[in-house]
């Protein structure tokens, strides 16, 4: 029996383990994200949240377990061609903006579609300009990263990730390095993407934001998922003592 594309989860992680030397970071993580869903992953620092995103994106290999993004078996990908195909499906935005300082905002957004995908320059530039408008940075196309605020740089980084036209976006604590005012700008941008139906997984310390936008929340600690559920349950009536103890510290 064939499986229709509609029945395939956007992201599926099955019993994933990952260690760096003697330090075990993920201890059997499993989760599933459907197309159009917004999932927030919360937990203390060092609980494996960022490592999980990097495993989903194929940036680091898993030691054991399976990772699927759509029909891509990420844990089996080896060649550059396979990785490029994955990059069309899933993009990641990091806490650090990682923009090229000698390239303008527009050039930063255009680089991957041009160099990785080999797409037509005119079409890529039109898309990049449209994305600059989408993240409310019209008029900043020719500005260099050093001329932009932290929040503006992070929004350029989001536009750069969107330029690959991914079906899944990963956000790794993207507001952690920002001051309160610029943090709000970035959160508004993410909220608009989510409202557009973009499948998203966010590692975040922004608890109020997670409560507002998430369909599901996963609380992780020491490399395992301690508790998962809708935000009203996780934030309002957590079942596990460890979840309650964490939330008492951060809320």
MDAnalysis code that builds the backbone (N, CA, C; Angstrom):
import MDAnalysis as mda
import numpy as np

u = mda.Universe.empty(753, n_residues=251, atom_resindex=np.repeat(np.arange(251), 3), trajectory=True)
u.add_TopologyAttr("name", ["N", "CA", "C"] * 251)
u.add_TopologyAttr("resid", np.arange(1, 252))
u.add_TopologyAttr("resname", ["UNK", "UNK", "UNK", "UNK", "UNK", "UNK", "UNK", "UNK", "UNK", "UNK", "UNK", "UNK", "UNK", "UNK", "UNK", "UNK", "UNK", "UNK", "UNK", "UNK", "UNK", "UNK", "UNK", "UNK", "UNK", "UNK", "UNK", "UNK", "UNK", "UNK", "UNK", "UNK", "UNK", "UNK", "UNK", "UNK", "UNK", "UNK", "UNK", "UNK", "UNK", "UNK", "UNK", "UNK", "UNK", "UNK", "UNK", "UNK", "UNK", "UNK", "UNK", "UNK", "UNK", "UNK", "UNK", "UNK", "UNK", "UNK", "UNK", "UNK", "UNK", "UNK", "UNK", "UNK", "UNK", "UNK", "UNK", "UNK", "UNK", "UNK", "UNK", "UNK", "UNK", "UNK", "UNK", "UNK", "UNK", "UNK", "UNK", "UNK", "UNK", "UNK", "UNK", "UNK", "UNK", "UNK", "UNK", "UNK", "UNK", "UNK", "UNK", "UNK", "UNK", "UNK", "UNK", "UNK", "UNK", "UNK", "UNK", "UNK", "UNK", "UNK", "UNK", "UNK", "UNK", "UNK", "UNK", "UNK", "UNK", "UNK", "UNK", "UNK", "UNK", "UNK", "UNK", "UNK", "UNK", "UNK", "UNK", "UNK", "UNK", "UNK", "UNK", "UNK", "UNK", "UNK", "UNK", "UNK", "UNK", "UNK", "UNK", "UNK", "UNK", "UNK", "UNK", "UNK", "UNK", "UNK", "UNK", "UNK", "UNK", "UNK", "UNK", "UNK", "UNK", "UNK", "UNK", "UNK", "UNK", "UNK", "UNK", "UNK", "UNK", "UNK", "UNK", "UNK", "UNK", "UNK", "UNK", "UNK", "UNK", "UNK", "UNK", "UNK", "UNK", "UNK", "UNK", "UNK", "UNK", "UNK", "UNK", "UNK", "UNK", "UNK", "UNK", "UNK", "UNK", "UNK", "UNK", "UNK", "UNK", "UNK", "UNK", "UNK", "UNK", "UNK", "UNK", "UNK", "UNK", "UNK", "UNK", "UNK", "UNK", "UNK", "UNK", "UNK", "UNK", "UNK", "UNK", "UNK", "UNK", "UNK", "UNK", "UNK", "UNK", "UNK", "UNK", "UNK", "UNK", "UNK", "UNK", "UNK", "UNK", "UNK", "UNK", "UNK", "UNK", "UNK", "UNK", "UNK", "UNK", "UNK", "UNK", "UNK", "UNK", "UNK", "UNK", "UNK", "UNK", "UNK", "UNK", "UNK", "UNK", "UNK", "UNK", "UNK", "UNK", "UNK", "UNK", "UNK", "UNK", "UNK", "UNK", "UNK", "UNK", "UNK", "UNK", "UNK", "UNK", "UNK", "UNK"])
u.atoms.positions = np.array([
    [0.852, -1.189, 0.000],
    [0.000, 0.000, 0.000],
    [0.882, 1.232, 0.000],
    [0.655, 2.161, -0.922],
    [1.462, 3.370, -0.990],
    [0.981, 4.366, 0.057],
    [1.890, 5.219, 0.496],
    [1.579, 6.234, 1.496],
    [1.429, 7.574, 0.786],
    [0.312, 8.230, 0.995],
    [0.106, 9.515, 0.347],
    [0.955, 10.565, 1.046],
    [1.422, 11.578, 0.305],
    [2.218, 12.636, 0.922],
    [1.520, 13.307, 2.096],
    [0.179, 13.374, 2.025],
    [-0.561, 14.039, 3.090],
    [-0.438, 13.310, 4.414],
    [-0.163, 11.989, 4.370],
    [-0.117, 11.203, 5.597],
    [1.278, 11.166, 6.209],
    [2.262, 11.738, 5.537],
    [3.632, 11.728, 6.034],
    [3.838, 12.931, 6.947],
    [4.352, 12.676, 8.139],
    [4.639, 13.775, 9.062],
    [5.689, 14.692, 8.455],
    [5.595, 15.984, 8.771],
    [6.605, 16.932, 8.290],
    [7.966, 16.603, 8.884],
    [7.970, 16.255, 10.172],
    [9.192, 15.849, 10.868],
    [8.853, 14.685, 11.790],
    [9.703, 13.648, 11.754],
    [9.518, 12.515, 12.666],
    [10.881, 12.109, 13.211],
    [10.996, 12.110, 14.516],
    [12.229, 11.735, 15.214],
    [11.920, 10.498, 16.044],
    [12.702, 9.446, 15.857],
    [12.412, 8.162, 16.491],
    [13.622, 7.689, 17.299],
    [13.505, 7.723, 18.621],
    [14.497, 7.135, 19.537],
    [15.922, 7.594, 19.211],
    [16.094, 8.899, 19.102],
    [17.398, 9.442, 18.706],
    [18.323, 9.587, 19.915],
    [19.531, 9.087, 19.736],
    [20.586, 9.197, 20.744],
    [21.759, 9.950, 20.136],
    [22.399, 10.794, 20.955],
    [23.578, 11.516, 20.490],
    [24.487, 11.828, 21.673],
    [25.770, 11.515, 21.500],
    [26.774, 11.853, 22.499],
    [27.937, 12.547, 21.816],
    [28.587, 13.422, 22.546],
    [29.838, 14.034, 22.101],
    [30.927, 13.538, 23.047],
    [31.676, 12.546, 22.576],
    [32.643, 11.895, 23.458],
    [31.914, 11.192, 24.582],
    [32.272, 11.507, 25.815],
    [31.643, 10.853, 26.966],
    [30.391, 11.580, 27.445],
    [30.096, 12.717, 26.801],
    [28.931, 13.512, 27.220],
    [27.710, 13.097, 26.402],
    [26.756, 12.466, 27.049],
    [25.528, 12.035, 26.379],
    [24.530, 13.196, 26.384],
    [24.095, 13.610, 25.188],
    [23.248, 14.796, 25.072],
    [21.788, 14.424, 24.816],
    [21.543, 13.459, 23.927],
    [20.180, 12.987, 23.650],
    [20.082, 11.518, 24.045],
    [19.030, 11.183, 24.785],
    [18.913, 9.838, 25.336],
    [17.605, 9.170, 24.910],
    [17.359, 9.118, 23.618],
    [16.150, 8.441, 23.150],
    [14.995, 9.396, 22.945],
    [15.216, 10.445, 22.150],
    [14.185, 11.457, 21.867],
    [13.300, 10.990, 20.723],
    [11.992, 11.089, 20.909],
    [11.028, 10.805, 19.844],
    [9.985, 11.915, 19.824],
    [9.691, 12.410, 18.632],
    [8.624, 13.399, 18.487],
    [8.149, 13.413, 17.044],
    [6.964, 13.955, 16.848],
    [6.381, 14.033, 15.511],
    [5.727, 15.396, 15.339],
    [5.952, 16.004, 14.162],
    [5.380, 17.309, 13.851],
    [4.654, 17.196, 12.519],
    [3.382, 17.566, 12.504],
    [2.598, 17.493, 11.283],
    [2.751, 18.799, 10.486],
    [2.466, 18.727, 9.203],
    [2.537, 19.912, 8.343],
    [1.639, 21.014, 8.894],
    [2.189, 22.217, 8.988],
    [1.435, 23.358, 9.485],
    [1.450, 23.523, 10.980],
    [2.017, 22.554, 11.688],
    [2.073, 22.646, 13.146],
    [3.217, 23.538, 13.612],
    [3.032, 24.098, 14.797],
    [4.076, 24.873, 15.464],
    [4.394, 24.167, 16.777],
    [5.640, 23.763, 16.921],
    [6.083, 23.048, 18.113],
    [7.155, 23.874, 18.802],
    [7.019, 24.050, 20.101],
    [8.053, 24.723, 20.891],
    [8.715, 23.709, 21.820],
    [10.030, 23.758, 21.865],
    [10.814, 22.888, 22.738],
    [11.417, 23.763, 23.816],
    [11.075, 23.479, 25.061],
    [11.567, 24.273, 26.187],
    [12.348, 23.372, 27.129],
    [13.116, 23.991, 28.003],
    [13.877, 23.222, 28.974],
    [15.118, 23.966, 29.391],
    [15.784, 23.489, 30.438],
    [16.992, 24.165, 30.916],
    [18.126, 24.087, 29.909],
    [19.094, 24.967, 30.052],
    [20.280, 24.924, 29.198],
    [20.981, 23.576, 29.380],
    [21.481, 23.051, 28.264],
    [22.173, 21.777, 28.318],
    [21.282, 20.558, 28.279],
    [19.992, 20.765, 27.972],
    [19.065, 19.623, 27.960],
    [18.961, 18.964, 26.586],
    [19.731, 19.456, 25.605],
    [19.764, 18.807, 24.296],
    [18.900, 19.436, 23.234],
    [18.303, 20.587, 23.523],
    [17.346, 21.196, 22.596],
    [18.002, 21.583, 21.274],
    [19.113, 22.312, 21.345],
    [19.781, 22.760, 20.124],
    [20.365, 21.580, 19.348],
    [20.884, 20.598, 20.057],
    [21.412, 19.398, 19.395],
    [20.312, 18.690, 18.621],
    [19.115, 18.647, 19.184],
    [17.982, 18.023, 18.499],
    [17.711, 18.716, 17.167],
    [17.702, 20.045, 17.156],
    [17.466, 20.770, 15.900],
    [18.549, 20.456, 14.879],
    [19.784, 20.386, 15.315],
    [20.883, 20.115, 14.387],
    [20.812, 18.698, 13.829],
    [20.292, 17.777, 14.605],
    [20.080, 16.409, 14.093],
    [18.968, 16.397, 13.044],
    [17.901, 17.166, 13.288],
    [16.804, 17.239, 12.326],
    [17.287, 17.835, 11.013],
    [18.165, 18.834, 11.097],
    [18.659, 19.521, 9.911],
    [19.843, 18.811, 9.253],
    [20.286, 17.717, 9.838],
    [21.404, 16.976, 9.259],
    [22.757, 17.630, 9.463],
    [22.832, 18.616, 10.359],
    [24.112, 19.275, 10.608],
    [25.045, 18.397, 11.431],
    [24.468, 17.562, 12.287],
    [25.271, 16.589, 13.018],
    [24.591, 15.224, 12.892],
    [25.374, 14.156, 12.762],
    [24.788, 12.827, 12.609],
    [24.313, 12.275, 13.948],
    [23.276, 11.461, 13.907],
    [22.806, 10.811, 15.129],
    [23.640, 9.551, 15.370],
    [23.762, 9.156, 16.625],
    [24.465, 7.920, 16.957],
    [23.545, 6.712, 16.792],
    [22.280, 6.928, 17.120],
    [21.299, 5.853, 17.012],
    [19.924, 6.464, 16.863],
    [19.048, 5.798, 16.128],
    [17.702, 6.303, 15.933],
    [17.480, 6.785, 14.510],
    [16.314, 7.348, 14.276],
    [15.910, 7.758, 12.927],
    [15.363, 9.184, 12.950],
    [15.661, 9.921, 11.878],
    [15.153, 11.283, 11.706],
    [14.611, 11.396, 10.288],
    [13.365, 11.791, 10.170],
    [12.739, 11.973, 8.868],
    [12.228, 13.408, 8.751],
    [12.529, 14.047, 7.624],
    [11.911, 15.323, 7.254],
    [11.162, 15.059, 5.962],
    [9.831, 14.993, 6.052],
    [9.054, 14.553, 4.897],
    [9.478, 13.152, 4.508],
    [9.882, 12.984, 3.259],
    [10.313, 11.667, 2.785],
    [11.822, 11.454, 2.919],
    [12.543, 12.465, 3.437],
    [13.997, 12.358, 3.569],
    [14.358, 11.607, 4.861],
    [15.085, 10.526, 4.740],
    [15.621, 9.817, 5.908],
    [16.953, 10.467, 6.259],
    [16.907, 11.474, 7.121],
    [18.075, 12.304, 7.388],
    [19.230, 11.474, 7.948],
    [18.913, 10.486, 8.765],
    [19.959, 9.672, 9.403],
    [20.731, 8.825, 8.393],
    [20.212, 8.714, 7.166],
    [20.902, 7.916, 6.143],
    [21.606, 8.780, 5.101],
    [21.433, 10.093, 5.154],
    [21.999, 10.960, 4.113],
    [23.516, 11.058, 4.257],
    [24.201, 10.947, 3.141],
    [25.666, 11.005, 3.160],
    [26.233, 11.959, 2.099],
    [25.671, 11.944, 0.904],
    [26.264, 12.698, -0.199],
    [25.834, 14.163, -0.163],
    [26.635, 15.011, -0.827],
    [26.291, 16.431, -0.930],
    [24.966, 16.616, -1.645],
    [24.723, 15.800, -2.661],
    [23.463, 15.915, -3.407],
    [22.269, 15.644, -2.495],
    [22.392, 14.622, -1.659],
    [21.294, 14.307, -0.732],
    [21.097, 15.439, 0.272],
    [22.182, 16.007, 0.754],
    [22.071, 17.095, 1.727],
    [21.460, 18.346, 1.102],
    [21.798, 18.639, -0.139],
    [21.209, 19.790, -0.821],
    [19.700, 19.603, -0.971],
    [19.282, 18.380, -1.287],
    [17.842, 18.099, -1.387],
    [17.158, 18.330, -0.044],
    [17.836, 17.950, 1.045],
    [17.276, 18.185, 2.378],
    [17.189, 19.677, 2.676],
    [18.204, 20.448, 2.274],
    [18.237, 21.882, 2.548],
    [17.088, 22.634, 1.873],
    [16.537, 22.043, 0.812],
    [15.364, 22.646, 0.174],
    [14.121, 22.489, 1.054],
    [14.151, 21.482, 1.938],
    [12.970, 21.160, 2.743],
    [13.000, 21.792, 4.126],
    [14.197, 21.945, 4.699],
    [14.282, 22.411, 6.088],
    [15.413, 23.426, 6.214],
    [15.098, 24.566, 6.820],
    [16.087, 25.618, 7.071],
    [16.140, 25.907, 8.563],
    [17.305, 26.380, 9.011],
    [17.483, 26.662, 10.436],
    [17.992, 28.093, 10.609],
    [17.485, 28.751, 11.646],
    [17.947, 30.077, 12.035],
    [18.558, 29.941, 13.425],
    [19.787, 30.439, 13.579],
    [20.533, 30.269, 14.813],
    [20.444, 31.503, 15.706],
    [20.883, 31.342, 16.948],
    [20.965, 32.471, 17.871],
    [21.910, 33.541, 17.332],
    [23.056, 33.099, 16.809],
    [23.997, 34.015, 16.160],
    [23.588, 34.144, 14.693],
    [23.630, 35.343, 14.159],
    [23.040, 35.597, 12.849],
    [23.834, 34.953, 11.713],
    [25.163, 34.842, 11.873],
    [26.024, 34.193, 10.878],
    [25.894, 34.817, 9.487],
    [25.713, 36.130, 9.433],
    [25.668, 36.817, 8.147],
    [27.097, 37.116, 7.679],
    [27.274, 37.149, 6.373],
    [28.580, 37.513, 5.833],
    [28.729, 39.030, 5.921],
    [29.716, 39.526, 6.692],
    [29.803, 40.970, 6.939],
    [30.138, 41.789, 5.703],
    [30.765, 41.163, 4.696],
    [31.160, 41.900, 3.492],
    [30.102, 41.832, 2.400],
    [28.956, 41.234, 2.719],
    [27.838, 41.155, 1.776],
    [26.674, 41.986, 2.297],
    [25.963, 42.626, 1.393],
    [24.774, 43.383, 1.795],
    [23.689, 42.428, 2.269],
    [22.650, 42.980, 2.885],
    [21.527, 42.161, 3.339],
    [20.948, 41.362, 2.168],
    [20.741, 42.053, 1.039],
    [20.166, 41.376, -0.125],
    [21.082, 40.256, -0.622],
    [22.383, 40.535, -0.656],
    [23.338, 39.520, -1.124],
    [23.373, 38.319, -0.193],
    [23.272, 38.550, 1.109],
    [23.233, 37.442, 2.062],
    [22.038, 36.532, 1.799],
    [20.899, 37.132, 1.498],
    [19.683, 36.352, 1.251],
    [19.792, 35.558, -0.051],
    [20.467, 36.130, -1.037],
    [20.524, 35.513, -2.365],
    [21.562, 34.396, -2.479],
    [22.522, 34.328, -1.562],
    [23.675, 33.460, -1.754],
    [23.324, 31.983, -1.922],
    [22.527, 31.443, -1.013],
    [22.261, 30.000, -1.060],
    [21.463, 29.591, -2.305],
    [20.367, 30.298, -2.647],
    [19.657, 29.910, -3.878],
    [20.537, 29.972, -5.123],
    [21.453, 30.953, -5.160],
    [22.335, 31.090, -6.320],
    [23.434, 30.028, -6.317],
    [24.128, 29.893, -5.191],
    [25.324, 29.054, -5.146],
    [25.022, 27.583, -4.880],
    [24.007, 27.318, -4.071],
    [23.688, 25.931, -3.722],
    [22.698, 25.321, -4.712],
    [21.669, 26.100, -5.059],
    [20.623, 25.575, -5.938],
    [20.818, 25.956, -7.402],
    [21.693, 26.949, -7.665],
    [21.954, 27.352, -9.045],
    [20.752, 27.962, -9.740],
    [19.938, 28.690, -8.993],
    [18.718, 29.252, -9.564],
    [19.006, 30.550, -10.326],
    [18.037, 30.961, -11.133],
    [18.173, 32.155, -11.966],
    [18.321, 33.409, -11.096],
    [19.325, 34.221, -11.424],
    [19.650, 35.366, -10.584],
    [18.496, 36.375, -10.500],
    [17.845, 36.645, -11.619],
    [16.760, 37.631, -11.610],
    [15.624, 37.147, -10.707],
    [15.274, 35.870, -10.825],
    [14.187, 35.317, -10.007],
    [14.567, 35.326, -8.531],
    [15.820, 35.000, -8.236],
    [16.290, 34.967, -6.848],
    [16.285, 36.373, -6.242],
    [16.692, 37.369, -7.030],
    [16.707, 38.735, -6.511],
    [15.297, 39.229, -6.229],
    [14.357, 38.921, -7.104],
    [12.967, 39.311, -6.861],
    [12.434, 38.682, -5.573],
    [12.766, 37.406, -5.384],
    [12.330, 36.699, -4.171],
    [12.978, 37.323, -2.941],
    [14.262, 37.655, -3.038],
    [14.972, 38.248, -1.905],
    [14.369, 39.590, -1.520],
    [14.040, 40.405, -2.524],
    [13.426, 41.703, -2.230],
    [12.050, 41.525, -1.590],
    [11.313, 40.531, -2.063],
    [10.010, 40.237, -1.470],
    [10.160, 39.793, -0.018],
    [11.192, 38.999, 0.256],
    [11.427, 38.540, 1.626],
    [11.857, 39.692, 2.530],
    [12.620, 40.634, 1.990],
    [12.980, 41.809, 2.781],
    [11.728, 42.583, 3.197],
    [10.774, 42.665, 2.281],
    [9.507, 43.318, 2.640],
    [8.759, 42.496, 3.687],
    [8.813, 41.182, 3.543],
    [8.078, 40.298, 4.452],
    [8.571, 40.436, 5.894],
    [9.879, 40.612, 6.047],
    [10.430, 40.768, 7.394],
    [10.551, 42.242, 7.790],
    [9.839, 43.093, 7.050],
    [9.716, 44.517, 7.342],
    [11.071, 45.225, 7.344],
    [11.885, 44.937, 6.326],
    [13.180, 45.594, 6.173],
    [13.339, 46.224, 4.787],
    [12.223, 46.562, 4.142],
    [12.301, 47.241, 2.852],
    [13.089, 48.534, 3.007],
    [14.016, 48.767, 2.083],
    [14.868, 49.934, 2.162],
    [16.236, 49.645, 2.750],
    [16.394, 48.439, 3.334],
    [17.676, 48.046, 3.934],
    [18.437, 47.041, 3.056],
    [17.976, 46.867, 1.820],
    [18.563, 45.845, 0.962],
    [20.071, 46.004, 0.794],
    [20.547, 47.238, 0.686],
    [21.962, 47.490, 0.422],
    [22.782, 47.736, 1.685],
    [22.141, 47.601, 2.838],
    [22.859, 47.785, 4.094],
    [23.691, 46.542, 4.410],
    [24.840, 46.768, 5.019],
    [25.692, 45.670, 5.448],
    [25.332, 45.301, 6.891],
    [25.616, 44.057, 7.305],
    [25.249, 43.631, 8.663],
    [25.703, 44.589, 9.752],
    [26.912, 45.159, 9.610],
    [27.420, 46.073, 10.619],
    [26.626, 47.362, 10.737],
    [25.789, 47.639, 9.745],
    [24.956, 48.847, 9.753],
    [23.551, 48.569, 10.294],
    [23.288, 47.325, 10.656],
    [21.955, 46.921, 11.113],
    [21.985, 46.579, 12.601],
    [20.861, 46.775, 13.267],
    [20.734, 46.364, 14.668],
    [20.705, 44.846, 14.756],
    [20.837, 44.338, 15.969],
    [20.785, 42.893, 16.150],
    [19.476, 42.297, 15.668],
    [18.366, 42.965, 15.982],
    [17.068, 42.467, 15.540],
    [16.928, 42.488, 14.032],
    [17.463, 43.539, 13.408],
    [17.416, 43.606, 11.943],
    [18.277, 42.518, 11.320],
    [19.449, 42.272, 11.894],
    [20.299, 41.199, 11.379],
    [19.605, 39.843, 11.511],
    [18.922, 39.635, 12.625],
    [18.245, 38.353, 12.800],
    [17.103, 38.204, 11.807],
    [16.436, 39.298, 11.471],
    [15.377, 39.214, 10.472],
    [15.939, 38.966, 9.072],
    [17.125, 39.496, 8.784],
    [17.794, 39.147, 7.529],
    [18.123, 37.656, 7.524],
    [18.578, 37.140, 8.671],
    [18.886, 35.713, 8.764],
    [17.635, 34.860, 8.532],
    [16.498, 35.317, 9.035],
    [15.237, 34.594, 8.802],
    [14.879, 34.638, 7.319],
    [15.016, 35.814, 6.699],
    [14.743, 35.928, 5.261],
    [15.679, 35.035, 4.458],
    [16.947, 34.969, 4.860],
    [17.908, 34.104, 4.175],
    [17.470, 32.640, 4.252],
    [16.994, 32.214, 5.419],
    [16.515, 30.841, 5.553],
    [15.279, 30.597, 4.688],
    [14.397, 31.579, 4.622],
    [13.174, 31.445, 3.818],
    [13.469, 31.432, 2.321],
    [14.619, 31.981, 1.933],
    [14.952, 32.064, 0.510],
    [15.074, 30.686, -0.133],
    [15.325, 29.657, 0.674],
    [15.411, 28.292, 0.150],
    [14.026, 27.664, -0.043],
    [12.997, 28.407, 0.325],
    [11.604, 27.938, 0.232],
    [11.396, 26.624, 0.977],
    [11.789, 26.574, 2.235],
    [11.664, 25.316, 2.987],
    [10.216, 25.028, 3.361],
    [9.928, 23.768, 3.584],
    [8.612, 23.393, 4.103],
    [8.612, 23.363, 5.629],
    [9.811, 23.331, 6.225],
    [9.951, 23.304, 7.687],
    [11.013, 24.325, 8.081],
    [10.715, 25.118, 9.120],
    [11.689, 26.070, 9.659],
    [12.023, 25.687, 11.095],
    [13.316, 25.742, 11.405],
    [13.805, 25.498, 12.749],
    [14.371, 26.809, 13.297],
    [13.981, 27.159, 14.513],
    [14.463, 28.391, 15.146],
    [15.159, 28.010, 16.446],
    [16.449, 28.316, 16.530],
    [17.242, 27.909, 17.695],
    [17.551, 29.109, 18.587],
    [16.649, 29.373, 19.542],
    [16.833, 30.459, 20.509],
    [17.212, 31.774, 19.803],
    [16.427, 32.122, 18.797],
    [16.816, 33.226, 17.907],
    [16.746, 34.596, 18.570],
    [16.099, 34.687, 19.739],
    [16.012, 35.986, 20.410],
    [16.944, 36.088, 21.609],
    [17.728, 35.050, 21.874],
    [18.505, 34.997, 23.121],
    [19.523, 36.125, 23.239],
    [20.070, 36.588, 22.118],
    [21.125, 37.604, 22.167],
    [20.591, 39.018, 21.972],
    [19.270, 39.182, 21.965],
    [18.680, 40.476, 21.611],
    [18.148, 41.202, 22.840],
    [18.133, 42.543, 22.759],
    [17.527, 43.335, 23.822],
    [16.004, 43.289, 23.656],
    [15.261, 43.698, 24.691],
    [13.797, 43.525, 24.660],
    [13.112, 44.138, 23.445],
    [13.548, 45.328, 23.017],
    [12.868, 45.990, 21.897],
    [13.076, 45.227, 20.592],
    [14.321, 44.856, 20.302],
    [14.578, 44.145, 19.046],
    [14.052, 42.715, 19.108],
    [13.955, 42.158, 20.312],
    [13.381, 40.821, 20.460],
    [11.932, 40.815, 19.998],
    [11.192, 41.864, 20.335],
    [9.790, 41.944, 19.925],
    [9.653, 41.976, 18.412],
    [10.582, 42.675, 17.722],
    [10.552, 42.733, 16.257],
    [10.683, 41.328, 15.659],
    [11.613, 40.553, 16.209],
    [11.857, 39.211, 15.679],
    [10.683, 38.281, 15.989],
    [10.149, 38.380, 17.196],
    [9.003, 37.537, 17.557],
    [7.793, 37.845, 16.685],
    [7.605, 39.117, 16.357],
    [6.500, 39.489, 15.465],
    [6.698, 38.859, 14.088],
    [7.929, 38.867, 13.594],
    [8.222, 38.240, 12.303],
    [7.906, 36.754, 12.330],
    [8.322, 36.074, 13.393],
    [8.059, 34.636, 13.509],
    [6.561, 34.382, 13.616],
    [5.879, 35.226, 14.374],
    [4.430, 35.050, 14.516],
    [3.734, 35.148, 13.157],
    [4.167, 36.089, 12.322],
    [3.561, 36.243, 10.994],
    [3.820, 35.015, 10.126],
    [5.015, 34.441, 10.217],
    [5.325, 33.221, 9.452],
    [4.445, 32.067, 9.920],
    [4.296, 31.952, 11.220],
    [3.466, 30.892, 11.787],
    [2.014, 31.065, 11.355],
    [1.546, 32.325, 11.377],
    [0.165, 32.596, 10.953],
    [-0.044, 32.247, 9.483],
    [1.040, 32.302, 8.692],
    [0.966, 31.918, 7.278],
    [0.921, 30.405, 7.092],
    [1.104, 29.644, 8.187],
    [1.001, 28.190, 8.106],
    [2.328, 27.469, 7.943],
    [3.439, 28.167, 8.171],
    [4.749, 27.527, 8.010],
    [5.016, 26.566, 9.164],
    [5.289, 25.309, 8.841],
    [5.634, 24.319, 9.847],
    [6.907, 24.753, 10.554],
    [6.861, 24.838, 11.886],
    [7.976, 25.419, 12.626],
    [8.251, 24.651, 13.912],
    [9.544, 24.507, 14.211],
    [9.989, 23.979, 15.501],
    [10.881, 25.037, 16.120],
    [10.503, 25.495, 17.304],
    [11.240, 26.563, 17.971],
    [11.814, 26.071, 19.288],
    [13.111, 26.178, 19.436],
    [13.737, 26.067, 20.749],
    [13.743, 27.469, 21.322],
    [13.116, 27.653, 22.474],
    [12.933, 29.016, 22.961],
    [12.875, 29.079, 24.474],
    [13.325, 30.211, 25.005],
    [13.142, 30.545, 26.411],
    [12.026, 31.569, 26.583],
    [11.362, 31.904, 25.478],
    [10.260, 32.874, 25.516],
    [8.968, 32.132, 25.859],
    [8.706, 31.959, 27.147],
    [7.593, 31.114, 27.576],
    [6.233, 31.691, 27.186],
    [6.073, 33.000, 27.341],
    [4.790, 33.605, 26.974],
    [4.533, 33.440, 25.483],
    [5.577, 33.605, 24.690],
    [5.457, 33.448, 23.239],
    [5.108, 32.003, 22.887],
    [5.789, 31.048, 23.524],
    [5.501, 29.636, 23.278],
    [4.048, 29.309, 23.619],
    [3.586, 29.863, 24.712],
    [2.206, 29.601, 25.132],
    [1.206, 30.128, 24.107],
    [1.547, 31.259, 23.478],
    [0.632, 31.882, 22.518],
    [0.598, 31.159, 21.178],
    [1.762, 30.742, 20.664],
    [1.804, 30.307, 19.268],
    [1.869, 28.795, 19.074],
    [2.258, 28.039, 20.104],
    [2.523, 26.613, 19.902],
    [1.240, 25.798, 19.807],
    [1.272, 24.796, 18.953],
    [0.242, 23.752, 18.969],
    [0.601, 22.685, 19.994],
    [1.912, 22.416, 20.104],
    [2.412, 21.444, 21.075],
    [3.677, 22.002, 21.722],
    [3.878, 21.654, 22.982],
    [5.087, 22.030, 23.702],
    [5.752, 20.764, 24.223],
    [7.068, 20.688, 24.025],
    [7.863, 19.582, 24.551],
    [8.811, 20.147, 25.601],
    [8.752, 19.600, 26.815],
    [9.697, 19.988, 27.857],
    [10.776, 18.912, 27.950],
    [12.033, 19.343, 27.742],
    [13.151, 18.404, 27.767],
    [14.054, 18.696, 28.956],
    [14.664, 17.649, 29.456],
    [15.661, 17.791, 30.512],
    [16.593, 16.588, 30.466],
    [17.886, 16.853, 30.533],
    [18.912, 15.809, 30.548],
    [18.749, 14.825, 29.385],
    [18.413, 15.395, 28.210],
    [18.402, 14.590, 26.998],
    [17.175, 13.747, 26.758],
    [16.136, 13.943, 27.549],
    [14.885, 13.196, 27.330],
    [13.713, 14.173, 27.318],
    [12.615, 13.756, 26.687],
    [11.384, 14.534, 26.754],
    [10.655, 14.122, 28.024],
    [10.568, 15.039, 28.961],
    [9.940, 14.760, 30.248],
    [8.425, 14.782, 30.117],
    [7.931, 15.751, 29.321],
    [6.484, 15.932, 29.193],
    [6.188, 16.650, 27.896],
    [5.069, 16.317, 27.299],
    [4.625, 16.994, 26.079],
    [3.121, 17.156, 26.108],
    [2.639, 18.182, 25.413],
    [1.207, 18.403, 25.367],
    [0.893, 19.782, 24.839],
    [-0.390, 20.138, 24.780],
    [-0.768, 21.485, 24.351],
    [-0.287, 22.503, 25.376],
    [-0.053, 23.745, 24.954],
    [0.489, 24.743, 25.876],
    [-0.363, 24.960, 27.122],
    [-1.675, 24.883, 26.981],
    [-2.529, 25.100, 28.153],
    [-2.237, 24.076, 29.238],
    [-1.951, 22.840, 28.822],
    [-1.634, 21.800, 29.810],
    [-0.227, 21.975, 30.375],
    [0.754, 22.162, 29.499],
    [2.139, 22.249, 29.958],
    [2.340, 23.441, 30.885],
    [1.802, 24.595, 30.500],
    [2.011, 25.794, 31.299],
    [0.986, 25.955, 32.417],
    [-0.200, 25.379, 32.228],
    [-1.264, 25.556, 33.214],
    [-1.400, 24.418, 34.197],
    [-1.265, 23.180, 33.707],
    [-1.433, 22.009, 34.573],
    [-0.409, 20.930, 34.221],
    [0.881, 21.223, 34.397],
    [1.886, 20.201, 34.084],
    [1.708, 18.975, 34.973],
    [1.952, 17.811, 34.382],
    [1.739, 16.556, 35.115],
    [2.975, 16.112, 35.886],
    [4.156, 16.514, 35.381],
    [5.395, 16.006, 35.958],
    [6.000, 17.026, 36.931],
    [6.530, 16.515, 38.042],
    [7.143, 17.397, 39.037],
    [8.291, 18.204, 38.432],
    [9.081, 17.566, 37.554],
    [10.232, 18.257, 36.970],
    [9.769, 19.435, 36.105],
    [8.676, 19.248, 35.371],
    [8.133, 20.347, 34.557],
    [7.690, 21.489, 35.449],
    [6.968, 21.163, 36.516],
    [6.492, 22.202, 37.439],
    [7.663, 22.973, 38.049],
    [8.710, 22.248, 38.451],
    [9.868, 22.893, 39.077],
    [10.552, 23.845, 38.102],
    [10.667, 23.429, 36.840],
    [11.284, 24.295, 35.835],
    [10.453, 25.544, 35.616],
    [9.163, 25.375, 35.439],
    [8.304, 26.516, 35.136],
    [8.242, 27.494, 36.310],
    [8.316, 26.984, 37.532],
    [8.330, 27.877, 38.697],
    [9.553, 28.789, 38.688],
    [10.634, 28.315, 38.088],
    [11.859, 29.098, 38.029],
    [11.827, 30.152, 36.913],
    [11.106, 29.880, 35.835],
    [11.196, 30.759, 34.651],
    [9.956, 31.616, 34.429],
    [8.845, 31.299, 35.058],
    [7.624, 32.078, 34.839],
    [7.469, 33.161, 35.910],
])
